């Protein structure tokens, strides 16, 4: 281990493609760039099987290593908290997020719905080691003054405290939030008129890097894109690029992606896959439904390509200032593809039709509100089962790319199939950068110890996983999993599953098609015991009867915005009716007087 780390840290850099006005003074401390995508499914990158263009992310993949068995949480905040801290979500405060937590759990130990103060962040750790630390884009880990990024170790930050927002203007997700809570360094911020989210968060990061170049310090830069979270929106030119695609529907796309993923070595050739029960039959859609469905996937592809272009712009800038070779890049998604269709409920549909231009021609453009729904989400997760919010592989397994272009010890273009977890990112980066772990104490106080494991051996080509045969537990919203070696024990509550536990061999069956519970009763029993130990140690709570994340999101939206807006609408309607009645009364009275 020590020899490998030394080799990774001290390997000679290749010649930079452009002059370096301000080279890093200490090559042992590389820059770090985290590229966090939002709601990208397992095969939503070209180098993982996507048909849309992601050439700049793919270039990082082929310059570094792709992890094909990398797991996160089933929704955004828990993943982001684990990424920031290297600590499992129930111990960092995100046993559930504010939009999906049932009232009975709110405020219980581990269910703070914000990242607690018992954990140390990447910003804290690297800042103390002499790094300039920056964050732009979605935060969603707390909005009060003690929990925004600049209070959690980031020198400069332009962040969004909410789960999402409009990509073209300073507008919240209507019906969920009052405002789009953008702040810069803790103060309310105003977005520019020519705002587009991916472009803006990248340019802001470039500005931060340039502002401190004279310091000579290495930097930790976390760019947290809104792409491709709801609302799906992209520049017109990017949508138009895909005008000829997606007319054959989601089932054909899911099959095509599975073949490409196998050809790329991301999944085993011929691995079986299921058709999710929530996937609509493309053949049964009418002409208008198909046109809208095709258009939203074109917008989704355009949104991904627009984000990729910004990644390329950042890379080009780092090359121009001589920092590319000595920068570690980490690309990942925060969870699987988003299946929720906001228009599936009559109340939601009526409300959104009043707030947005929902015409087919406007899907994906400014003033629109679109989502890909379960059909396209099944393709985005191909060849895996399920998607966001669930504990299926489609909800938890996402692309991970780690690249250090100037360090040949990371095998260029390699695919690693060993189990990896989002909590592993912090210790990996710390080891590569020569930054000491806090060891469970920070500024004289006890803090949650890092539970993730460094992936450095895997980056150097070691076979298998750094987790070996040790159990790795997970739970969110009642959907639970226990990983051990090549096997996964999993339970999904309705509507994704039936609440039963199942056992799968992920090495040969990543699509979770064959339950091995009956065939391997001893393994099943042992892993159930492992899960119960994990749940007890992490304070996991049982979900209330009838709970689903979808229902809870709608309840949250109604409580936060819906009730208030319904009352306002009722008052307006009542006032309008009263005005009409008054006008009729006045007209009839005047008519009687005229007749008298």
MOFEN-V38899 format. One record per residue. N is the residue number from 1. RES is the residue in three letters. D_LAST is the distance of its C-alpha to the last C-alpha in Angstrom with 2 decimals. Layout:
# MOFEN-V38899
n = <N,N>
res = <RES,RES>
d_last = <D_LAST,D_LAST>
This chain:
# MOFEN-V38899
n = <1,2,3,4,5,6,7,8,9,10,11,12,13,14,15,16,17,18,19,20,21,22,23,24,25,26,27,28,29,30,31,32,33,34,35,36,37,38,39,40,41,42,43,44,45,46,47,48,49,50,51,52,53,54,55,56,57,58,59,60,61,62,63,64,65,66,67,68,69,70,71,72,73,74,75,76,77,78,79,80,81,82,83,84,85,86,87,88,89,90,91,92,93,94,95,96,97,98,99,100,101,102,103,104,105,106,107,108,109,110,111,112,113,114,115,116,117,118,119,120,121,122,123,124,125,126,127,128,129,130,131,132,133,134,135,136,137,138,139,140,141,142,143,144,145,146,147,148,149,150,151,152,153,154,155,156,157,158,159,160,161,162,163,164,165,166,167,168,169,170,171,172,173,174,175,176,177,178,179,180,181,182,183,184,185,186,187,188,189,190,191,192,193,194,195,196,197,198,199,200,201,202,203,204,205,206,207,208,209,210,211,212,213,214,215,216,217,218,219,220,221,222,223,224,225,226,227,228,229,230,231,232,233,234,235,236,237,238,239,240,241,242,243,244,245,246,247,248,249,250,251,252,253,254,255,256,257,258,259,260,261,262,263,264,265,266,267,268,269,270,271,272,273,274,275,276,277,278,279,280,281,282,283,284,285,286,287,288,289,290,291,292,293,294,295,296,297,298,299,300,301,302,303,304,305,306,307,308,309,310,311,312,313,314,315,316,317,318,319,320,321,322,323,324,325,326,327,328,329,330,331,332,333,334,335,336,337,338,339,340,341,342,343,344,345,346,347,348,349,350,351,352,353,354,355,356,357,358,359,360,361,362,363,364,365,366,367,368,369,370,371,372,373,374,375,376,377,378,379,380,381,382,383,384,385,386,387,388,389,390,391,392,393,394,395,396,397,398,399,400,401,402,403,404,405,406,407,408,409,410,411,412,413,414,415,416,417,418,419,420,421,422,423,424,425,426,427,428,429,430,431,432,433,434,435,436,437,438,439,440,441,442,443,444,445,446,447,448,449,450,451,452,453,454,455,456,457,458,459,460,461,462,463,464,465,466,467,468,469,470,471,472,473,474,475,476,477,478,479,480,481,482,483,484,485,486,487,488,489,490,491,492,493,494,495,496,497,498,499,500,501,502,503,504,505,506,507,508,509,510,511,512,513,514,515,516,517,518,519,520,521,522,523,524,525,526,527,528,529,530,531,532,533,534,535,536,537,538,539,540,541,542,543,544,545,546,547,548,549,550,551,552,553,554,555,556,557,558,559,560,561,562,563,564,565,566,567,568,569,570,571,572,573,574,575,576,577,578,579,580,581,582,583,584,585,586,587,588,589,590,591,592,593,594,595,596>
res = <UNK,UNK,UNK,UNK,UNK,UNK,UNK,UNK,UNK,UNK,UNK,UNK,UNK,UNK,UNK,UNK,UNK,UNK,UNK,UNK,UNK,UNK,UNK,UNK,UNK,UNK,UNK,UNK,UNK,UNK,UNK,UNK,UNK,UNK,UNK,UNK,UNK,UNK,UNK,UNK,UNK,UNK,UNK,UNK,UNK,UNK,UNK,UNK,UNK,UNK,UNK,UNK,UNK,UNK,UNK,UNK,UNK,UNK,UNK,UNK,UNK,UNK,UNK,UNK,UNK,UNK,UNK,UNK,UNK,UNK,UNK,UNK,UNK,UNK,UNK,UNK,UNK,UNK,UNK,UNK,UNK,UNK,UNK,UNK,UNK,UNK,UNK,UNK,UNK,UNK,UNK,UNK,UNK,UNK,UNK,UNK,UNK,UNK,UNK,UNK,UNK,UNK,UNK,UNK,UNK,UNK,UNK,UNK,UNK,UNK,UNK,UNK,UNK,UNK,UNK,UNK,UNK,UNK,UNK,UNK,UNK,UNK,UNK,UNK,UNK,UNK,UNK,UNK,UNK,UNK,UNK,UNK,UNK,UNK,UNK,UNK,UNK,UNK,UNK,UNK,UNK,UNK,UNK,UNK,UNK,UNK,UNK,UNK,UNK,UNK,UNK,UNK,UNK,UNK,UNK,UNK,UNK,UNK,UNK,UNK,UNK,UNK,UNK,UNK,UNK,UNK,UNK,UNK,UNK,UNK,UNK,UNK,UNK,UNK,UNK,UNK,UNK,UNK,UNK,UNK,UNK,UNK,UNK,UNK,UNK,UNK,UNK,UNK,UNK,UNK,UNK,UNK,UNK,UNK,UNK,UNK,UNK,UNK,UNK,UNK,UNK,UNK,UNK,UNK,UNK,UNK,UNK,UNK,UNK,UNK,UNK,UNK,UNK,UNK,UNK,UNK,UNK,UNK,UNK,UNK,UNK,UNK,UNK,UNK,UNK,UNK,UNK,UNK,UNK,UNK,UNK,UNK,UNK,UNK,UNK,UNK,UNK,UNK,UNK,UNK,UNK,UNK,UNK,UNK,UNK,UNK,UNK,UNK,UNK,UNK,UNK,UNK,UNK,UNK,UNK,UNK,UNK,UNK,UNK,UNK,UNK,UNK,UNK,UNK,UNK,UNK,UNK,UNK,UNK,UNK,UNK,UNK,UNK,UNK,UNK,UNK,UNK,UNK,UNK,UNK,UNK,UNK,UNK,UNK,UNK,UNK,UNK,UNK,UNK,UNK,UNK,UNK,UNK,UNK,UNK,UNK,UNK,UNK,UNK,UNK,UNK,UNK,UNK,UNK,UNK,UNK,UNK,UNK,UNK,UNK,UNK,UNK,UNK,UNK,UNK,UNK,UNK,UNK,UNK,UNK,UNK,UNK,UNK,UNK,UNK,UNK,UNK,UNK,UNK,UNK,UNK,UNK,UNK,UNK,UNK,UNK,UNK,UNK,UNK,UNK,UNK,UNK,UNK,UNK,UNK,UNK,UNK,UNK,UNK,UNK,UNK,UNK,UNK,UNK,UNK,UNK,UNK,UNK,UNK,UNK,UNK,UNK,UNK,UNK,UNK,UNK,UNK,UNK,UNK,UNK,UNK,UNK,UNK,UNK,UNK,UNK,UNK,UNK,UNK,UNK,UNK,UNK,UNK,UNK,UNK,UNK,UNK,UNK,UNK,UNK,UNK,UNK,UNK,UNK,UNK,UNK,UNK,UNK,UNK,UNK,UNK,UNK,UNK,UNK,UNK,UNK,UNK,UNK,UNK,UNK,UNK,UNK,UNK,UNK,UNK,UNK,UNK,UNK,UNK,UNK,UNK,UNK,UNK,UNK,UNK,UNK,UNK,UNK,UNK,UNK,UNK,UNK,UNK,UNK,UNK,UNK,UNK,UNK,UNK,UNK,UNK,UNK,UNK,UNK,UNK,UNK,UNK,UNK,UNK,UNK,UNK,UNK,UNK,UNK,UNK,UNK,UNK,UNK,UNK,UNK,UNK,UNK,UNK,UNK,UNK,UNK,UNK,UNK,UNK,UNK,UNK,UNK,UNK,UNK,UNK,UNK,UNK,UNK,UNK,UNK,UNK,UNK,UNK,UNK,UNK,UNK,UNK,UNK,UNK,UNK,UNK,UNK,UNK,UNK,UNK,UNK,UNK,UNK,UNK,UNK,UNK,UNK,UNK,UNK,UNK,UNK,UNK,UNK,UNK,UNK,UNK,UNK,UNK,UNK,UNK,UNK,UNK,UNK,UNK,UNK,UNK,UNK,UNK,UNK,UNK,UNK,UNK,UNK,UNK,UNK,UNK,UNK,UNK,UNK,UNK,UNK,UNK,UNK,UNK,UNK,UNK,UNK,UNK,UNK,UNK,UNK,UNK,UNK,UNK,UNK,UNK,UNK,UNK,UNK,UNK,UNK,UNK,UNK,UNK,UNK,UNK,UNK,UNK,UNK,UNK,UNK,UNK,UNK,UNK,UNK,UNK,UNK,UNK,UNK,UNK,UNK,UNK,UNK,UNK,UNK,UNK,UNK,UNK,UNK,UNK,UNK,UNK,UNK,UNK,UNK,UNK,UNK,UNK,UNK,UNK,UNK>
d_last = <104.61,105.83,107.63,104.57,102.28,104.81,105.04,101.27,101.00,104.02,103.95,104.28,101.10,101.02,100.63,97.10,95.43,94.50,95.98,95.21,94.20,93.93,95.94,95.71,98.48,99.33,99.46,99.77,96.12,94.02,90.40,87.99,84.81,82.61,80.17,77.74,75.46,72.39,72.02,74.66,76.17,79.91,80.23,77.70,80.53,82.57,85.84,84.54,83.25,79.94,79.25,77.16,78.96,80.20,83.32,83.54,83.33,85.78,88.17,88.24,88.86,91.81,93.19,93.00,92.59,89.86,89.45,88.32,88.22,86.20,83.63,80.68,77.85,75.01,72.43,72.47,72.76,75.70,77.57,76.89,78.11,81.27,81.90,81.59,83.83,86.15,84.98,83.36,79.60,79.62,81.95,80.10,76.72,75.09,75.58,72.06,69.54,66.23,64.06,66.03,67.41,66.19,65.04,67.97,70.45,68.86,71.24,74.14,77.56,77.60,73.85,72.75,70.72,72.20,75.78,77.44,79.79,82.83,83.46,84.89,83.28,84.83,83.55,85.28,88.53,88.92,87.65,90.38,92.89,92.09,89.47,86.35,83.58,80.29,77.33,74.34,71.52,70.40,71.74,69.68,72.16,70.21,67.82,68.72,71.02,74.09,73.60,72.65,75.54,76.71,77.19,79.14,81.84,80.25,80.92,78.05,75.10,71.79,70.29,67.29,67.02,64.75,65.70,64.24,61.76,60.51,63.32,61.53,59.50,59.25,57.03,57.67,57.60,53.87,53.25,56.70,56.88,54.70,56.91,60.03,62.55,65.02,67.41,70.43,73.15,70.77,67.98,64.62,65.11,62.92,63.69,64.14,61.66,64.19,64.85,66.24,67.70,71.17,71.78,70.62,72.62,75.72,75.41,74.85,78.03,79.97,78.78,79.97,83.35,83.87,82.86,85.76,88.40,90.47,90.98,93.22,91.93,91.20,87.58,85.66,82.50,79.97,77.29,74.67,72.59,69.08,70.12,69.44,67.11,63.49,61.62,63.97,63.60,65.99,66.23,65.25,68.84,70.20,67.75,68.54,72.23,71.76,69.60,72.25,72.77,71.42,70.24,72.65,71.01,72.13,74.76,76.74,76.47,77.68,80.70,81.51,81.38,83.65,86.24,86.11,86.40,89.47,91.00,90.56,92.33,89.28,89.35,92.06,92.20,90.69,89.11,86.75,83.03,80.13,76.67,74.19,71.88,68.89,69.78,67.30,68.71,68.34,68.57,65.46,63.16,60.82,60.93,58.25,59.81,63.21,61.97,60.44,63.60,65.89,63.90,64.00,67.76,68.20,66.32,68.49,71.63,70.37,69.69,73.24,74.77,72.83,74.25,77.72,77.56,76.97,79.98,81.97,80.77,81.89,85.26,85.75,85.11,87.60,90.14,89.57,90.27,93.22,91.76,91.26,94.74,94.65,91.23,90.61,87.48,85.76,82.97,81.12,77.76,76.19,75.55,75.13,72.31,68.71,67.43,63.96,61.08,58.01,55.76,57.12,54.39,50.76,49.52,51.98,51.16,47.42,48.12,50.78,48.71,46.10,48.81,51.13,51.39,53.00,53.38,56.88,57.55,56.91,59.12,61.62,60.02,58.20,54.97,56.27,57.19,59.87,62.62,65.42,64.97,67.72,68.84,69.92,71.01,73.55,74.97,75.03,77.07,79.40,81.76,80.83,78.58,75.34,73.67,72.13,71.52,74.19,77.92,78.87,81.01,77.98,76.32,79.42,81.75,80.92,82.93,85.15,87.11,89.61,91.28,93.63,94.55,97.53,99.11,101.00,101.55,98.06,98.68,96.66,94.62,95.66,93.48,94.04,93.06,93.93,91.30,89.63,86.77,84.34,86.06,89.16,87.72,88.20,91.86,92.60,91.32,93.03,96.33,96.15,95.29,97.85,95.25,96.25,94.18,92.96,94.81,92.19,92.23,90.18,90.39,92.30,89.93,90.12,87.75,87.28,90.28,89.82,90.05,90.07,93.35,94.50,94.43,97.24,99.79,97.50,96.83,100.59,100.96,101.87,101.13,98.75,96.32,96.82,95.23,98.02,97.56,95.76,92.39,89.19,86.08,82.37,79.06,75.41,72.39,74.71,76.24,79.92,83.17,86.84,89.03,92.79,95.02,93.73,91.67,88.12,86.71,82.92,79.94,76.35,73.44,70.58,69.00,72.02,74.59,75.12,76.65,80.21,83.11,84.93,88.05,88.55,91.40,89.67,92.71,92.69,89.13,86.75,83.92,84.30,84.70,87.54,87.39,90.94,90.26,92.25,94.97,95.55,94.90,97.19,95.52,92.10,93.12,94.70,91.69,89.37,91.52,91.27,87.48,87.31,89.58,87.36,84.17,85.80,87.20,83.86,81.59,79.62,76.81,75.66,72.14,69.48,68.91,66.57,66.80,66.54,66.36,63.44,61.37,62.34,61.31,57.88,57.67,58.78,56.20,53.42,54.65,55.13,52.12,50.25,48.73,47.64,46.12,44.42,42.80,41.75,40.34,38.52,36.98,35.93,34.54,32.78,31.36,30.23,28.51,26.84,25.64,24.25,22.50,21.07,19.93,18.22,16.47,15.34,14.24,12.19,10.54,9.87,8.59,6.04,4.99,5.50,3.82,0.00>
